[in-house]
Amino acid sequence: MTGYNEEWVVYYQYLEGLRQSGITNMFGASPYLAGTFNLHDAQATKILVSWMENYDELVAAQICVRD
């Protein structure tokens, strides 16, 4: 069992790409996520919080790559 939602991997990967691009501070990333995937703001925020809270686990699972 993981702390992150396995159905959200594509969103986590998008957020990782956004982080690496430096386009925005990640605290402001939910509008990018919502716009790209046509999500409601609340859902995008929930996904972003999950990405932040589970980042170390996502790196360990090789879903995200720490610089």
Secondary structure, DSSP 8 states (H G I E B T S, - for coil): --SS-GGGHHHHHHHHHHHHHTSS-GGG-HHHHHHHHT--HHHHHHHHHHHHHTHHHHHHTTSS---
